[in-house]
Structures are given as C-alpha cells and as structure tokens.
Amino acid sequence: MRNRTQPQKRRTRRKAGQGAVLHRGDGRWIGRLNLPAGGVKWFSGRNQDEVEAKLAEALATLGSGLPLPDNKLTVGGWLTEWLSNLQGLKPSTVGYYRQYLTAYVLRSDLAQKPLARLEKTDLLHLYRSMAAPKTTGGLGLSTTTAHHLAAILHLALDAAVEDGKVARNAATLVPRKQRPKVNRSEMTVLADDDFDRFFDAIRGNRLEALFVVAIREGLRQGEILALRWQDIDLERGTITVVRSLRGADTGGPKSKTSRRSVVLFDETIDALRAHRTRQLEERLLAGNLWQDGDLVFPNEFGAFQSPQRLRDRLKAILDRAGLPQIRFHDLRHSAATNWLKGDMHPKVASERLGHASVAITLDLYSHVTATMQREAVEAITRKRSAKRDLLGAPR
C-alpha cells in the first residue's frame, strides 16, 4: 500500500536576521527570531506556512520601529498598569476611570484575554453586553454609562499603542455606528405643572433647600453635597462652585468651566436662609456628635450626606406626589429646561450649568430649543403682521 501522505514543504534558506523556521521531531513547526535588543522570540504553528506568516508579521512590526507585542500581557493587566501610571489628571478623574473599569471590565472574561489578541469582535461583544438587560445576562447599563465606559477603554487602548504594547487600537476598528451612543430620550424632566408640583412636594422637608438648589440652580449632585457655607453669599445672592464630592472625598469640580459663580433665584435664597436656621437647631441637638465641616447639606451629624440616601429620599418624594420617577441628575435637566422655556439666553444657561461651550447646551436641550425656534418665528411673524395692519400695508 502506497503512503499517500503529502511530502513536507522544503524550507528555503533565509537571509541573516530574517529568523529561522524549524520542523520538530514531534511534527510541530516553530520559528525563531533574534531580537535587535537581545533575546529570542519563538513562534509555533500547525504547519510551515502558519509559522512563516507569523515570522513575516513580526519582521514587519520590527521594521516599522515598533516592539513586538507581549502575548503574556492581558487586557486586565494592561488596564491595571494604565490606571496606576495615569498622570496629569485629577484624582477624582482617575477614581472615576478605576470605578468603571473595575465594575465592568476587570472582573469579566475579557480581562483574561491577551492584549495582543484583542479584536474588534471582543469589543462588539462587550458593547452588546452593556446594552442587554441584567435579566438576560447583560450588564444593563444606561446608554450614558456605556458611552463613558467605551470612551475610557478607547483611551486605555490608545495608550497601549503609544507605549508599544500593541500595534493598533482594536477600538478604532469598530465602526462608529456600532459604538455606544447616548440616548437623549433617557432624559426625563419635570416641566410645567410637574415642576410646580415638585415644589409643593418638598415643602417642609428637611432637605427642601437642597432640592431647590438642584431644580432651580441646576447644580450637580456632587457639587451640592460638597457645598460649604463659605461658598454661599446670601446677601449678594450667589453660590460659588469650587469643589465636588466623589465617593468619600472632595476635589475640584468636573472641569475648568464647572468652577463657576451662580446667581440665585429669590426662592433659593429664602430656602437657604430657612435651612441654615434649621441646621443650627440640629447642631445643638447633636452636641458633641456634630462634625463641623461647614457643609451646607450634611447628614444629621454634620458629615457628608450619602448620595444613595439622597436618591432614596427623592424617590419617596416623587412617589408621594405621584410624579414621574426621575434620576437626581434630571433635576439639573429640569432646571435648564425651565430656564430656556423662560427665555434665558442659551449662553447664560451654559455658563450657569458649567458647560465647556454653548454648543453642548444647545445639543443637550435641543428638545427645548426646537420649540423656542418655532415660538420665536411665530412671535416675529405676529409683530410683523401687526405692524403691517397698523400701516395698512398689503401682506
């Protein structure tokens, strides 16, 4: 019986510095490449062609001036290294990155994958998991959280390219239309009658002034919880935002433009005056247990208010009033919507919100500005029509 096994491909002689391809006694093919900086890189494959291709790819990478990827470095290992070496960022920003990556990536199977083998399909799988509800095994993230997480991953993978850990950023291979996007419809605001009903619902509440600051002045939750009385001038009617609460610590606000002075509405000033009187009474009751941090909205003992407890209180207030369940951050959106509907100039609203540009404000509240545009056109049309009628001119 003839042996039908195909003859092995003969190896061609390779030039110096081009590596070597060897056929082992166990039938496997391996490649060897001496590295310019010293040391040896080994490759293995099922056949000669596979090893030749790997060797050619490695030579091309070295020829372009890039180091060869480290197949032992995992996605999780790189993210941990990247977080530890971040410089030029506020501690709160680094903490924010760490919180997102720890919760949704570092504990996942993706963290165990070699960074050099990370593909577009891996990220697409993660993005789909972000959007899928928890009941089906997904992460159940809001579109905003998913968008932020994808952006953080993109930054980390960019840094891996710059550091020579990989030759390309897998996140750039994902088409833009398949990347997580913020769904603006998630924004729910209290407007018109609901806006007024909310004020009725919080009247007399221990944290009435806090909710007034949120829905009237548009401060972020972290900015409100970090407020100190030294930041408030009730005589001039202003609040100066200079810090924000992140976890258990305070730091600077979200961005340079978030550091701002906000002129207060009269009802906010009244609410803060009443709140200060009530707080002095609480301080007397707490006695030696009171922690004097000059906080405007502390808990019953002067320490930082728990964000979760605050959210629970908001939920209870909305339930009792029969109002839509909204996030605390939606109070900020409600404030901005109310301003714009009241003819506040978008540039002024942008400054009050601490946005980096008025373009962000116009994009975020396009549902309001579209109505404003229509109303403005109708108002100009009415004025022009009235003028023509007065002058008896033809229309």
Secondary structure, 3 states (H helix, E strand, C coil): CCCCCCCCCCCCCCCCCCCEEEECCCCCEEEEEECCCCCEEEEEECCHHHHHHHHHHHHHHHHCCCCCCCCCCEHHHHHHHHHHHCCCCCHHHHHHHHHHHHHHCCCCHHHHCEHHHCCHHHHHHHHHHHHCCHHHCCCCCCHHHHHHHHHHHHHHHHHHHHCCCCCCCHHHHCCHHHCCCCCHHHCCCCCCHHHHHHHHHHCCCCCHHHHHHHHHHCCCHHHHHCCEHHHEECCCCEEEECCEEECCEEECCCCHHHCEEEECCHHHHHHHHHHHHHHHHHHHHHHHHCCCCCECCCCCCCCCCCHHHHHHHHHHHHHHHCCCCCCCHHHHHHHHHHHHHCCCCHHHHHHHHCCCCHHHHHHHCHHHHHHHHHHHHHHHHHHHHHHHHHHCCCC
